[in-house]
């Protein structure tokens, strides 16, 4: 995947998370935090879970932005597959 496209998609995801965080904070401020009924306690718990999920997704997106994957040609997938076959053959030879 093109690195610029990857970064653009990750930034769109981060903006999306920011939007949901702002909407959640707006609802918290608009409704207020009161503890009059069990429903209010449940709402506060759901606010916390909502913000926790948004923060966890945003942390993953930020981590992906800060640590891009290596280029596929540098990873050596074909060499690793051959090395695994060779290693497996060595195990078979050891058992014989």
DSSP file (Angstrom, degrees, kcal/mol; ACC not computed):
  #  RESIDUE AA STRUCTURE BP1 BP2  ACC     N-H-->O    O-->H-N    N-H-->O    O-->H-N    TCO  KAPPA ALPHA  PHI   PSI    X-CA   Y-CA   Z-CA
    1    1 A X              0   0    0      0, 0.0     2,-0.2     0, 0.0     3,-0.0   0.000 360.0 360.0 360.0 143.3    0.0    0.0    0.0
    2    2 A X     >  -     0   0    0      1,-0.1     4,-2.5     2,-0.0     5,-0.2  -0.453 360.0-136.3 -63.6 129.3    1.2    3.5   -0.8
    3    3 A X  H  > S+     0   0    0      1,-0.2     4,-2.5     2,-0.2     5,-0.2   0.848 103.6  52.5 -59.4 -34.8    2.5    5.1    2.4
    4    4 A X  H  > S+     0   0    0      2,-0.2     4,-2.2     1,-0.2    -1,-0.2   0.905 110.6  47.1 -68.7 -39.1    0.8    8.4    1.7
    5    5 A X  H  > S+     0   0    0      2,-0.2     4,-2.6     1,-0.2    -2,-0.2   0.912 111.7  51.7 -65.3 -42.0   -2.5    6.6    1.3
    6    6 A X  H  X S+     0   0    0     -4,-2.5     4,-2.3     1,-0.2    -2,-0.2   0.929 111.6  46.1 -59.5 -46.9   -2.0    4.6    4.5
    7    7 A X  H  X S+     0   0    0     -4,-2.5     4,-2.3     1,-0.2    -1,-0.2   0.885 111.6  52.1 -64.6 -38.7   -1.2    7.8    6.4
    8    8 A X  H  X S+     0   0    0     -4,-2.2     4,-2.2     2,-0.2    -2,-0.2   0.921 111.0  47.2 -64.3 -43.1   -4.2    9.6    4.9
    9    9 A X  H  X S+     0   0    0     -4,-2.6     4,-2.2     2,-0.2    -2,-0.2   0.889 112.0  50.0 -65.9 -38.5   -6.5    6.7    5.9
   10   10 A X  H  X S+     0   0    0     -4,-2.3     4,-2.2    -5,-0.2    -1,-0.2   0.893 110.3  50.1 -66.6 -38.2   -5.1    6.6    9.4
   11   11 A X  H  X S+     0   0    0     -4,-2.3     4,-2.5     2,-0.2    -2,-0.2   0.886 108.4  52.6 -66.6 -38.1   -5.6   10.3    9.8
   12   12 A X  H  X S+     0   0    0     -4,-2.2     4,-2.4     1,-0.2    -2,-0.2   0.924 110.3  48.7 -61.9 -42.9   -9.2   10.0    8.6
   13   13 A X  H  X S+     0   0    0     -4,-2.2     4,-2.2     1,-0.2    -2,-0.2   0.887 110.8  50.3 -62.6 -38.8   -9.7    7.3   11.3
   14   14 A X  H  X S+     0   0    0     -4,-2.2     4,-2.3     2,-0.2    -2,-0.2   0.887 110.5  48.9 -67.6 -39.0   -8.1    9.6   13.9
   15   15 A X  H  X S+     0   0    0     -4,-2.5     4,-2.4     2,-0.2    -2,-0.2   0.900 109.8  53.1 -64.8 -40.5  -10.4   12.5   12.9
   16   16 A X  H  X S+     0   0    0     -4,-2.4     4,-2.0     2,-0.2    -2,-0.2   0.911 109.9  47.7 -59.9 -43.9  -13.3   10.1   13.2
   17   17 A X  H  X S+     0   0    0     -4,-2.2     4,-2.3     1,-0.2    -2,-0.2   0.905 110.3  52.2 -64.2 -41.5  -12.3    9.1   16.7
   18   18 A X  H  X S+     0   0    0     -4,-2.3     4,-2.5     1,-0.2    -2,-0.2   0.889 107.4  53.0 -61.2 -39.5  -11.8   12.8   17.6
   19   19 A X  H  X S+     0   0    0     -4,-2.4     4,-2.4     1,-0.2    -1,-0.2   0.935 110.7  46.0 -61.3 -46.5  -15.3   13.5   16.4
   20   20 A X  H  X S+     0   0    0     -4,-2.0     4,-2.2     1,-0.2    -2,-0.2   0.854 111.4  52.4 -67.5 -33.5  -16.9   10.7   18.5
   21   21 A X  H  X S+     0   0    0     -4,-2.3     4,-2.6     2,-0.2    -1,-0.2   0.929 111.0  47.2 -65.1 -44.0  -14.8   11.9   21.5
   22   22 A X  H  X S+     0   0    0     -4,-2.5     4,-2.5     2,-0.2    -2,-0.2   0.902 112.0  49.7 -65.1 -40.1  -16.1   15.4   21.1
   23   23 A X  H  X S+     0   0    0     -4,-2.4     4,-2.3     2,-0.2    -1,-0.2   0.915 111.9  48.8 -64.3 -41.8  -19.7   14.3   20.7
   24   24 A X  H  X S+     0   0    0     -4,-2.2     4,-2.2     2,-0.2    -2,-0.2   0.925 112.5  47.2 -64.2 -43.8  -19.4   12.1   23.8
   25   25 A X  H  X S+     0   0    0     -4,-2.6     4,-2.5     1,-0.2     5,-0.2   0.886 110.2  53.9 -65.2 -37.7  -18.0   15.0   25.9
   26   26 A X  H  X S+     0   0    0     -4,-2.5     4,-3.0     2,-0.2    -2,-0.2   0.924 109.2  47.9 -61.3 -44.0  -20.7   17.3   24.5
   27   27 A X  H  X S+     0   0    0     -4,-2.3     4,-2.6     2,-0.2     5,-0.4   0.899 110.9  51.6 -64.5 -39.8  -23.4   14.9   25.7
   28   28 A X  H  X S+     0   0    0     -4,-2.2     4,-1.8     1,-0.2    -1,-0.2   0.933 115.1  41.6 -61.7 -45.3  -21.7   14.6   29.1
   29   29 A X  H  < S+     0   0    0     -4,-2.5    -2,-0.2     2,-0.2    -1,-0.2   0.896 115.7  50.5 -69.1 -39.7  -21.6   18.3   29.5
   30   30 A X  H  < S+     0   0    0     -4,-3.0    -2,-0.2    -5,-0.2    -1,-0.2   0.908 119.7  33.7 -67.5 -42.8  -25.1   18.9   28.1
   31   31 A X  H  < S-     0   0    0     -4,-2.6    -1,-0.2    -5,-0.2    -2,-0.2   0.747 104.1-142.7 -86.1 -23.7  -26.8   16.3   30.3
   32   32 A X     <  -     0   0    0     -4,-1.8     2,-0.8    -5,-0.4    -3,-0.1   0.094  19.9 -85.3  80.3 161.3  -24.6   16.8   33.4
   33   33 A X        +     0   0    0     -4,-0.1     2,-0.4     2,-0.0    -1,-0.1  -0.875  59.0 157.1-108.4  99.7  -23.4   14.3   35.8
   34   34 A X        -     0   0    0     -2,-0.8     3,-0.2     6,-0.1     2,-0.2  -0.920  34.2-152.1-123.1 151.8  -26.0   13.7   38.5
   35   35 A X        +     0   0    0     -2,-0.4     3,-0.1     1,-0.1    -2,-0.0  -0.460  54.8 119.3-119.5  57.8  -26.4   10.7   40.7
   36   36 A X  S    S+     0   0    0     -2,-0.2     2,-0.3     1,-0.1    -1,-0.1   0.805  76.1  20.2 -92.8 -32.0  -30.1   10.7   41.5
   37   37 A X  S  > S-     0   0    0     -3,-0.2     4,-1.3     1,-0.1     3,-0.3  -0.823  79.6-107.0-131.7 170.0  -31.1    7.3   40.0
   38   38 A X  H  > S+     0   0    0     -2,-0.3     4,-2.3     1,-0.2     5,-0.2   0.814 118.6  62.5 -66.1 -29.1  -29.6    4.0   39.0
   39   39 A X  H  > S+     0   0    0      1,-0.2     4,-2.4     2,-0.2    -1,-0.2   0.869 100.2  52.9 -62.0 -37.1  -30.0    5.1   35.4
   40   40 A X  H  > S+     0   0    0     -3,-0.3     4,-2.2     2,-0.2    -1,-0.2   0.891 108.4  49.6 -65.5 -38.9  -27.7    8.0   36.0
   41   41 A X  H  X S+     0   0    0     -4,-1.3     4,-2.0     2,-0.2    -2,-0.2   0.909 111.6  49.1 -66.2 -40.4  -25.1    5.7   37.4
   42   42 A X  H  X S+     0   0    0     -4,-2.3     4,-2.4     2,-0.2    -2,-0.2   0.887 109.4  52.2 -64.1 -39.0  -25.5    3.5   34.3
   43   43 A X  H  X S+     0   0    0     -4,-2.4     4,-2.4     2,-0.2    -2,-0.2   0.907 108.4  50.3 -64.5 -41.3  -25.2    6.5   32.0
   44   44 A X  H  X S+     0   0    0     -4,-2.2     4,-2.2     2,-0.2    -1,-0.2   0.903 110.4  50.4 -63.6 -40.3  -21.9    7.6   33.7
   45   45 A X  H  X S+     0   0    0     -4,-2.0     4,-2.4     1,-0.2    -2,-0.2   0.912 110.8  48.9 -63.4 -41.6  -20.6    4.0   33.3
   46   46 A X  H  X S+     0   0    0     -4,-2.4     4,-2.6     2,-0.2    -2,-0.2   0.868 108.6  53.6 -67.4 -35.3  -21.5    4.1   29.6
   47   47 A X  H  X S+     0   0    0     -4,-2.4     4,-2.6     2,-0.2     5,-0.2   0.935 110.7  47.3 -60.3 -45.3  -19.8    7.5   29.2
   48   48 A X  H  X S+     0   0    0     -4,-2.2     4,-2.3     1,-0.2    -2,-0.2   0.911 112.7  47.6 -64.0 -42.7  -16.7    6.1   30.7
   49   49 A X  H  X S+     0   0    0     -4,-2.4     4,-2.5     2,-0.2    -1,-0.2   0.910 111.6  51.7 -64.4 -41.9  -16.8    3.0   28.5
   50   50 A X  H  X S+     0   0    0     -4,-2.6     4,-2.2     1,-0.2    -2,-0.2   0.934 112.5  44.3 -60.6 -47.5  -17.4    5.1   25.4
   51   51 A X  H  X S+     0   0    0     -4,-2.6     4,-2.5     1,-0.2    -1,-0.2   0.877 111.8  54.0 -66.7 -35.9  -14.5    7.3   26.1
   52   52 A X  H  X S+     0   0    0     -4,-2.3     4,-2.4    -5,-0.2    -2,-0.2   0.919 109.3  47.6 -63.4 -43.5  -12.3    4.3   26.9
   53   53 A X  H  X S+     0   0    0     -4,-2.5     4,-2.4     2,-0.2     5,-0.2   0.917 112.1  49.5 -63.9 -43.6  -13.1    2.7   23.6
   54   54 A X  H  X S+     0   0    0     -4,-2.2     4,-2.5     1,-0.2    -2,-0.2   0.914 112.1  48.5 -62.1 -42.6  -12.4    5.9   21.7
   55   55 A X  H  X S+     0   0    0     -4,-2.5     4,-2.4     2,-0.2    -1,-0.2   0.893 110.9  50.6 -65.7 -39.5   -9.1    6.3   23.5
   56   56 A X  H  X S+     0   0    0     -4,-2.4     4,-1.8     2,-0.2    -2,-0.2   0.914 112.9  45.2 -66.3 -42.0   -8.1    2.7   22.8
   57   57 A X  H  X S+     0   0    0     -4,-2.4     4,-2.2     2,-0.2    -2,-0.2   0.920 113.7  50.0 -66.2 -42.7   -8.9    3.0   19.0
   58   58 A X  H  X S+     0   0    0     -4,-2.5     4,-2.7    -5,-0.2     5,-0.2   0.888 108.1  53.3 -63.8 -38.4   -7.1    6.4   18.8
   59   59 A X  H  X S+     0   0    0     -4,-2.4     4,-2.4     1,-0.2    -1,-0.2   0.902 109.3  49.1 -63.6 -39.9   -4.0    5.0   20.6
   60   60 A X  H  X S+     0   0    0     -4,-1.8     4,-2.2     2,-0.2    -2,-0.2   0.909 112.2  47.9 -64.5 -41.5   -3.9    2.2   18.0
   61   61 A X  H  X S+     0   0    0     -4,-2.2     4,-2.1     2,-0.2    -2,-0.2   0.903 112.3  48.6 -66.1 -41.1   -4.2    4.6   15.2
   62   62 A X  H  X S+     0   0    0     -4,-2.7     4,-2.4     2,-0.2    -2,-0.2   0.908 111.3  50.8 -65.1 -40.9   -1.5    6.9   16.6
   63   63 A X  H  X S+     0   0    0     -4,-2.4     4,-1.8     1,-0.2    -2,-0.2   0.895 109.9  49.8 -62.6 -39.4    0.8    3.9   17.1
   64   64 A X  H  < S+     0   0    0     -4,-2.2    -1,-0.2     1,-0.2    -2,-0.2   0.859 111.7  49.0 -67.6 -34.9    0.2    2.8   13.5
   65   65 A X  H  < S+     0   0    0     -4,-2.1     3,-0.4     1,-0.2    -2,-0.2   0.896 114.6  44.3 -69.4 -39.4    1.1    6.4   12.3
   66   66 A X  H  < S+     0   0    0     -4,-2.4     2,-0.4     1,-0.2    -2,-0.2   0.773 119.8  40.8 -77.4 -25.8    4.2    6.5   14.4
   67   67 A X  S  < S-     0   0    0     -4,-1.8    -1,-0.2    -5,-0.2    -2,-0.1  -0.695  76.6-171.9-125.5  78.7    5.5    3.0   13.5
   68   68 A X        -     0   0    0     -2,-0.4    -3,-0.1    -3,-0.4    -4,-0.0  -0.331  31.8-101.2 -68.6 153.4    4.9    2.4    9.8
   69   69 A X        -     0   0    0      1,-0.1    -1,-0.1    -5,-0.1     3,-0.1  -0.304  39.9 -99.2 -70.6 158.7    5.5   -1.2    8.6
   70   70 A X        -     0   0    0      1,-0.1    -1,-0.1     2,-0.1     2,-0.1  -0.310  50.4 -85.2 -68.3 160.7    8.7   -2.1    6.7
   71   71 A X    >>  -     0   0    0      1,-0.1     3,-1.2     2,-0.0     4,-1.0  -0.440  37.3-122.2 -65.5 142.8    8.5   -2.2    3.0
   72   72 A X  H 3>>S+     0   0    0      1,-0.3     4,-0.8     2,-0.2     5,-0.5   0.810 111.4  57.9 -60.5 -30.0    7.4   -5.7    1.8
   73   73 A X  H 345S+     0   0    0      1,-0.2    -1,-0.3     2,-0.2     3,-0.1   0.790 105.0  51.4 -72.2 -24.6   10.5   -6.2   -0.2
   74   74 A X  H <45S+     0   0    0     -3,-1.2    -1,-0.2     1,-0.2    -2,-0.2   0.680  97.7  67.3 -82.3 -18.2   12.6   -5.7    2.9
   75   75 A X  H  <5S-     0   0    0     -4,-1.0    -1,-0.2    -3,-0.3    -2,-0.2   0.840  89.9-144.3 -73.7 -32.0   10.7   -8.3    5.0
   76   76 A X  T  X5 +     0   0    0     -4,-0.8     4,-2.6    -3,-0.1     5,-0.2   0.942  30.7 169.4  70.5  48.3   11.8  -11.2    2.9
   77   77 A X  H  ><S+     0   0    0     -5,-0.5     4,-2.2     1,-0.2     5,-0.2   0.908  77.9  48.8 -58.9 -41.8    8.6  -13.2    3.0
   78   78 A X  H  > S+     0   0    0      1,-0.2     4,-2.1     2,-0.2    -1,-0.2   0.900 111.7  48.6 -67.9 -39.2    9.9  -15.7    0.4
   79   79 A X  H  > S+     0   0    0      1,-0.2     4,-2.3     2,-0.2    -1,-0.2   0.897 110.8  51.2 -66.3 -38.6   13.2  -16.1    2.2
   80   80 A X  H  X S+     0   0    0     -4,-2.6     4,-2.3     2,-0.2    -2,-0.2   0.901 108.5  51.4 -66.1 -39.5   11.4  -16.7    5.5
   81   81 A X  H  X S+     0   0    0     -4,-2.2     4,-2.0     1,-0.2    -1,-0.2   0.920 111.9  46.9 -63.9 -42.4    9.2  -19.4    3.9
   82   82 A X  H  X S+     0   0    0     -4,-2.1     4,-2.4     1,-0.2    -1,-0.2   0.878 110.5  52.9 -64.9 -37.2   12.2  -21.2    2.5
   83   83 A X  H  X S+     0   0    0     -4,-2.3     4,-2.7     2,-0.2    -2,-0.2   0.883 107.6  51.6 -66.0 -37.9   14.0  -20.9    5.8
   84   84 A X  H  X S+     0   0    0     -4,-2.3     4,-2.6     2,-0.2    -2,-0.2   0.914 110.5  48.1 -65.1 -41.9   11.0  -22.5    7.6
   85   85 A X  H  X S+     0   0    0     -4,-2.0     4,-2.2     1,-0.2    -2,-0.2   0.919 112.8  48.5 -63.5 -41.6   11.0  -25.4    5.1
   86   86 A X  H  X S+     0   0    0     -4,-2.4     4,-1.8     2,-0.2    -2,-0.2   0.910 111.7  49.4 -64.5 -42.1   14.7  -25.9    5.6
   87   87 A X  H  X S+     0   0    0     -4,-2.7     4,-1.8     1,-0.2    -2,-0.2   0.896 109.5  51.6 -64.5 -39.8   14.3  -25.8    9.4
   88   88 A X  H  X S+     0   0    0     -4,-2.6     4,-2.0     1,-0.2    -1,-0.2   0.896 108.0  52.5 -64.1 -38.9   11.5  -28.3    9.2
   89   89 A X  H  X S+     0   0    0     -4,-2.2     4,-2.2     1,-0.2    -1,-0.2   0.870 105.5  54.8 -63.9 -36.1   13.7  -30.6    7.1
   90   90 A X  H  X S+     0   0    0     -4,-1.8     4,-2.0     2,-0.2    -1,-0.2   0.885 106.6  51.3 -64.5 -37.2   16.4  -30.3    9.7
   91   91 A X  H  X S+     0   0    0     -4,-1.8     4,-1.7     2,-0.2    -2,-0.2   0.907 109.5  50.0 -64.6 -41.6   14.0  -31.5   12.4
   92   92 A X  H  X S+     0   0    0     -4,-2.0     4,-1.2     1,-0.2    -2,-0.2   0.897 110.2  50.4 -64.8 -38.4   13.1  -34.5   10.2
   93   93 A X  H  < S+     0   0    0     -4,-2.2    -1,-0.2     1,-0.2    -2,-0.2   0.873 107.9  53.4 -65.8 -37.0   16.7  -35.3    9.8
   94   94 A X  H  < S+     0   0    0     -4,-2.0    -1,-0.2     1,-0.2    -2,-0.2   0.841 107.9  50.8 -67.1 -33.0   17.3  -35.1   13.5
   95   95 A X  H  <        0   0    0     -4,-1.7    -1,-0.2     1,-0.2    -2,-0.2   0.773 360.0 360.0 -76.1 -25.7   14.5  -37.6   14.2
   96   96 A X     <        0   0    0     -4,-1.2    -1,-0.2    -3,-0.2    -2,-0.2   0.477 360.0 360.0 -75.8 360.0   15.8  -40.1   11.7
